[in-house]
Amino acid sequence: MSHWPAALGEAARRDTPFVLVTIAATRGSVPREAGTRMIVFEREAVGTIGGGHLEYSAIGTARALLQDGRPGCCRLERIPLGASLGQCCGGAVQLLFERADSSLRDWLSGLAAALQANEVVVAVTEIPAFPRDSATAPRLLVSRQGCIGEMSNRDRPEERDRQEEMVSRAHALLNTPRAASVCFEPPLLLDRFEPVSLRIALFGAGHVGRAFIGVLGLLPCRVTWIDTRQEEFDALLPVSCPANVTIELGEQVECDVDTLAAGTFVIVMTHDHALDEAICARALRRQDLPWVGLIGSLVKRRRFEQRLLARGLSAEAIARLRCPIGIDGIDGKYPGEIAVSVAAEILLSKDKADTAPQVPGSAQSDARVGVDGGKAKAIEDVTWPV
């Protein structure tokens, strides 16, 4: 599954030249899989294709392409990951370099919008034959809602048939459960994107909450950050707030539990124990929230168990409460240590949550609609001349 940082969509909307670098194909041992992308600007790069000399070399090539005077230029290069590059992976990659033009920006913006709308989409890119420079790499963006882009001149019947066949291939990948995220049918690269499935609701904007945002902002997740106190958000803003974080301010934040998407992981750490209790009670009454974590000690947990029983919650529901939170072995009390420990516990728990029943029609279940079938072949060792 390909997950782009939220920053990539933002980067595509900048009025600044950039080059999109895509791992089009791989052979043997390589640091990242086919379909991995990064965007290279004149002075920065967003995303990563694996670091090391491979990425250093790719950034140099991309910046040279930024200086090229030809419009919409794209280039395919083969890079062996051996001693000559200073890496010991031993495999090889094909890298596609594309300097931004209006069609590429539209494609990236369309992709970001589709994922934000919880759509599963398949990107179809026609890779130029190796080795080759080309004016553009034609591409489509196919979802269950329709198709964006043109691969060729559709005024000609044979070209219309060709595009329809490409759309059909994309739908085969789109409708196949547990399909590979990247498939290769020369010269087409089909890349399936799913919305970020990990949703986290963080209740509390104190010093520990702010440390959590610093960690969660680096993960492939969507975070709703909830508190009653504007001044606590002001302590962070406008300096920075990660692109995957949405702030919600309210007077009765416990009511926000009722609006959370099914499958959301809930972290409770407000400034008020009574408020913590009210939030936990609402969250534990919902069967579709896989993880409810409360910051605090075993003593706090015992007190909350009695209070939640008095509220009418069952012992089974209360047993779902995670308190204390965090993985074993990290016992530090610094906010950053707590944030890293709890984030690790959530990531470890996510696989179990992915197999839990989803409520039909919920935002979570809609976001996780599976894909099935198709004749596309997964890229592991492609048959390109690498």
C-alpha positions in Angstrom: 0.0 0.0 0.0 1.4 3.4 -0.9 1.0 6.1 1.7 2.2 9.6 0.8 2.8 12.1 3.6 0.1 14.8 3.6 2.8 17.3 2.7 3.1 15.9 -0.8 -0.3 17.2 -1.7 0.5 20.5 -0.3 3.8 20.6 -2.2 2.0 20.0 -5.5 -0.1 23.1 -4.9 2.8 25.4 -4.4 3.6 27.8 -7.3 7.2 26.5 -7.3 9.0 24.3 -9.8 9.5 20.7 -8.7 10.4 17.2 -10.1 8.4 14.2 -9.1 10.7 11.1 -8.7 9.0 7.7 -8.8 10.5 4.2 -8.3 9.0 2.7 -11.4 10.5 -0.8 -11.1 12.9 -2.8 -8.9 15.0 -5.8 -9.1 16.7 -7.6 -6.2 17.4 -6.0 -2.8 16.4 -2.3 -2.8 15.6 0.1 0.1 12.1 1.0 -1.0 9.3 -0.6 -3.1 8.1 0.3 -6.6 5.6 3.1 -6.5 7.5 5.1 -3.8 7.7 8.8 -4.7 9.3 12.0 -3.6 9.1 15.6 -4.7 12.3 17.6 -5.2 12.4 21.3 -5.1 15.4 23.6 -5.7 16.3 23.7 -2.0 14.3 20.8 -0.3 12.9 17.4 -0.9 9.5 16.0 0.4 9.2 12.3 0.9 12.0 9.7 0.5 12.9 6.9 -1.9 15.2 5.3 0.6 18.0 7.7 1.5 21.7 7.1 1.1 23.5 7.5 -2.2 20.5 6.5 -4.2 18.5 9.4 -2.9 21.4 11.8 -3.1 22.0 10.9 -6.7 18.3 11.1 -7.5 18.0 14.6 -6.0 21.0 15.7 -8.1 19.4 14.4 -11.3 16.1 16.0 -10.4 17.7 19.4 -9.7 19.5 19.2 -13.0 16.2 18.5 -14.7 14.8 21.6 -13.0 17.4 23.6 -14.9 16.4 22.0 -18.2 14.6 24.4 -20.6 12.3 21.8 -22.2 8.7 22.0 -21.0 7.1 19.0 -19.3 10.3 16.9 -19.6 10.4 13.4 -18.1 13.3 10.9 -17.9 13.7 7.3 -17.0 17.0 6.1 -15.6 18.4 2.8 -14.4 20.4 2.9 -11.2 22.3 -0.2 -9.9 22.7 -0.2 -6.2 26.2 -1.6 -6.1 29.7 -0.4 -5.1 29.8 2.3 -7.8 26.9 4.1 -6.0 28.4 3.4 -2.6 25.5 1.1 -1.5 25.5 -2.6 -0.8 21.9 -3.5 -1.5 23.0 -5.2 -4.8 19.7 -4.7 -6.6 18.6 -2.1 -9.1 15.9 0.5 -9.6 14.3 2.3 -12.5 13.6 5.9 -11.5 11.1 8.1 -13.4 11.8 11.8 -13.2 9.0 14.2 -14.2 9.3 18.0 -14.1 6.0 19.6 -13.0 3.6 20.9 -15.5 -0.1 21.7 -15.2 -1.2 18.1 -15.9 1.1 16.7 -13.2 -0.1 19.3 -10.7 -3.7 18.5 -11.5 -3.0 14.7 -11.1 -1.4 15.2 -7.7 -4.2 17.5 -6.6 -6.8 15.1 -7.8 -5.1 12.3 -6.0 -4.9 14.3 -2.7 -8.6 15.2 -3.0 -9.7 11.6 -3.7 -7.8 10.3 -0.7 -9.2 13.1 1.5 -12.7 12.0 0.4 -11.9 8.4 1.5 -11.8 7.0 -2.1 -9.5 4.2 -3.2 -7.9 5.2 -6.5 -5.6 3.6 -9.1 -3.0 5.7 -10.9 -2.1 4.6 -14.4 1.2 5.9 -15.8 2.7 5.1 -19.2 6.4 4.8 -18.5 8.7 5.7 -21.5 10.7 2.7 -22.7 14.2 2.5 -21.2 16.4 4.5 -21.9 14.4 7.5 -23.0 13.6 11.2 -22.4 10.1 12.2 -23.2 8.0 15.3 -23.2 5.5 13.8 -20.8 4.4 10.6 -19.1 0.7 10.2 -19.8 -1.4 9.2 -16.8 -4.9 8.5 -15.5 -6.4 8.6 -12.1 -9.2 6.0 -11.8 -11.7 5.7 -8.9 -15.1 4.3 -8.4 -16.4 7.9 -9.0 -14.8 8.2 -12.4 -11.6 8.9 -14.3 -9.3 11.9 -14.5 -6.8 12.5 -17.3 -6.1 11.5 -20.9 -3.5 9.0 -22.1 -3.7 10.0 -25.7 -5.9 11.6 -28.4 -9.3 10.2 -27.9 -10.6 11.5 -31.2 -9.1 8.5 -32.9 -11.1 5.2 -32.3 -8.0 3.1 -31.7 -6.9 5.5 -29.0 -10.3 5.5 -27.4 -10.2 1.7 -27.2 -6.7 1.9 -25.8 -7.7 4.2 -23.0 -10.8 2.2 -22.2 -8.6 -0.9 -21.9 -6.3 1.0 -19.4 -9.3 2.1 -17.4 -10.5 -1.5 -17.3 -7.1 -2.7 -16.0 -7.3 0.0 -13.3 -10.8 -1.2 -12.3 -9.5 -4.8 -12.0 -6.9 -3.6 -9.5 -9.4 -1.3 -7.8 -11.8 -4.1 -7.2 -9.4 -6.8 -6.0 -9.2 -7.4 -2.2 -5.7 -7.5 -0.8 -4.2 -6.9 -4.3 -0.6 -5.7 -4.5 -0.5 -1.9 -4.4 1.8 -1.6 -7.4 1.4 -3.7 -10.6 3.3 -3.7 -13.9 2.0 -4.4 -17.3 4.6 -2.9 -19.7 4.6 -0.1 -20.4 2.0 0.7 -17.8 2.6 1.3 -14.1 -0.6 0.8 -12.1 -0.4 2.2 -8.6 -3.2 1.7 -6.1 -3.7 4.3 -3.3 -5.9 3.9 -0.3 -6.9 6.6 2.2 -4.9 6.6 5.5 -6.8 4.0 7.6 -5.4 4.9 11.0 -7.5 7.6 12.7 -6.6 8.9 16.1 -8.6 11.3 18.4 -6.5 13.0 21.0 -8.3 14.6 23.8 -6.1 17.1 25.6 -3.8 19.9 24.4 -1.5 20.2 27.4 2.3 19.7 27.3 2.0 15.9 26.9 -0.7 16.4 24.2 1.6 18.7 22.3 4.4 16.1 22.5 2.0 13.6 21.0 1.2 15.9 18.1 4.9 16.1 17.3 5.1 12.3 17.1 1.8 11.6 15.4 2.5 14.3 12.8 5.3 12.0 11.4 3.0 8.9 11.1 0.6 7.9 8.3 -2.5 8.7 10.3 -5.3 11.3 10.6 -5.5 13.0 13.9 -8.4 15.0 15.5 -7.0 17.1 18.3 -9.7 18.2 20.8 -9.7 20.5 23.8 -11.8 23.2 25.4 -8.9 25.7 25.8 -7.9 27.9 23.0 -4.9 29.1 24.8 -3.3 25.7 24.7 -3.6 25.5 21.0 -2.2 29.0 20.8 0.9 27.7 22.5 1.6 25.6 19.4 0.0 27.8 16.7 0.8 29.5 14.4 4.3 28.1 14.7 3.4 24.7 13.3 0.7 22.1 13.2 1.2 18.9 11.1 -0.8 18.7 7.9 -2.5 15.4 9.1 -3.9 17.1 12.3 -7.3 18.8 12.6 -8.0 20.9 15.6 -11.4 21.0 17.2 -12.3 23.4 20.0 -15.5 22.9 22.0 -17.2 23.5 25.4 -18.4 19.9 25.9 -15.7 17.9 24.1 -16.9 14.6 25.5 -19.8 14.9 23.0 -17.2 14.8 20.2 -16.8 11.1 20.9 -20.2 10.4 19.3 -19.0 11.9 16.0 -15.8 9.9 15.7 -15.5 7.6 12.7 -15.7 3.9 13.4 -12.2 2.4 13.9 -10.8 5.6 15.6 -8.1 5.1 18.3 -8.9 7.3 21.3 -6.3 8.9 23.6 -7.6 10.7 26.7 -5.3 13.1 28.6 -7.2 16.3 29.4 -6.6 18.7 32.3 -9.7 17.5 34.2 -10.2 14.0 35.7 -14.0 14.4 35.5 -13.8 15.3 31.8 -11.5 12.3 31.3 -14.1 10.1 32.9 -16.9 11.4 30.8 -14.9 10.9 27.6 -13.9 7.4 28.5 -17.5 6.5 29.4 -18.8 7.6 26.0 -15.9 5.9 24.1 -16.3 2.6 25.9 -20.0 2.5 25.2 -19.1 2.4 21.5 -18.2 -1.1 20.2 -16.6 0.3 17.0 -13.7 2.1 18.7 -11.0 -0.5 18.9 -8.6 1.2 21.4 -9.4 3.6 24.2 -6.3 4.8 26.2 -6.2 6.9 29.3 -3.0 8.5 30.6 -2.4 7.7 34.3 -1.3 5.1 36.8 -2.8 1.8 38.0 -4.3 3.8 41.0 -6.1 6.1 38.5 -7.4 3.1 36.6 -8.8 1.5 39.7 -10.7 4.7 40.6 -12.0 5.0 37.1 -13.2 1.4 37.1 -15.4 2.1 40.1 -16.7 5.4 38.6 -17.5 3.8 35.3 -19.3 0.9 37.0 -21.4 3.5 38.8 -22.2 5.1 35.4 -23.7 1.8 34.4 -20.9 0.4 32.1 -20.4 -3.3 32.1 -17.2 -4.9 33.4 -16.6 -6.2 29.9 -16.7 -2.6 28.5 -14.5 -1.3 31.2 -11.9 -4.1 30.6 -11.3 -2.5 27.2 -9.8 0.6 28.8 -6.1 0.9 28.3 -4.5 2.4 31.4 -1.6 2.8 32.0 -0.8 3.3 28.3 2.4 2.7 26.5 4.5 -0.3 25.6 6.5 -2.3 28.2 10.1 -1.3 28.7 9.7 2.5 28.2 9.0 3.9 31.7 10.2 7.5 31.3 8.0 10.3 32.3 9.2 12.9 29.8 6.3 14.0 27.5 8.3 12.8 24.4 9.0 9.4 25.9 5.3 9.0 26.8 4.3 10.0 23.3 6.7 7.6 21.6 5.7 4.7 23.9 1.9 5.2 23.3 2.3 5.7 19.6 4.2 2.4 19.4 1.4 0.7 21.3 -1.2 2.1 18.8 0.9 0.9 15.9 1.2 -2.6 17.4 -2.5 -2.7 18.0 -3.5 -1.5 14.6 -3.2 -4.9 12.8 -5.7 -6.4 15.3 -8.1 -3.5 14.8 -7.9 -3.9 11.0 -9.4 -7.4 11.4 -12.2 -6.2 13.7 -15.8 -6.0 12.3 -16.6 -2.6 10.8 -20.0 -0.8 10.9 -21.5 -0.8 7.4 -21.7 2.7 5.9 -19.3 4.2 8.5 -16.5 6.5 7.3 -14.0 3.8 8.5 -15.6 1.0 6.6 -16.0 3.1 3.5 -12.3 4.0 3.6 -11.4 0.3 3.8 -13.3 -1.0 0.9 -11.2 -3.8 -0.5 -9.9 -4.4 -4.0 -10.1 -7.7 -5.8 -8.8 -9.5 -8.7 -7.2 -8.3 -11.8 -4.6 -9.6 -14.2 -1.9 -7.1 -13.3 1.3 -8.6 -12.0 2.9 -7.4 -8.8 6.3 -5.8 -9.2 8.8 -7.7 -7.2 11.3 -8.7 -9.9 10.2 -7.0 -13.0 11.5 -8.1 -16.4 12.9 -4.7 -17.4 16.5 -4.6 -18.5 17.9 -3.7 -15.1 
